[in-house]
Amino acid sequence: MQPWKLMADYGSYIFGWLVGYSGFLGPIAGVLICDYFVVRKKLLVVEDLYRRNGQYEYSRGFNWNAVAALARVPLSPSLAYCIHLCASYTITPGS
């Protein structure tokens, strides 16, 4: 992806890249916020955040419940547009 092509047209940058990127990060933030407020009820054991085999260590580093919750979120149209926009750029040698 070439940043100067994104910045050449501000409409495609704002509505393509930024809206698509926020469509991707919004569900991730939703899972994190729900985990903190609803599941853990705002209680964290800080020592376990850094401890091997602590409460927050998951299978190979992934919390599969959170991954499943994120997978249920449908691919938003803005993210699909961003993927299409990013895939339309070609990388040329020497540019």
Secondary structure by P-SEA (a helix, b strand, c coil): cccccccccaaaaaaccaaaaaaaaaaaaaaaaaaaccccccccccccccccccccccccccaaaaaaaaaaccccaaaaaaaaaaaaccccccc
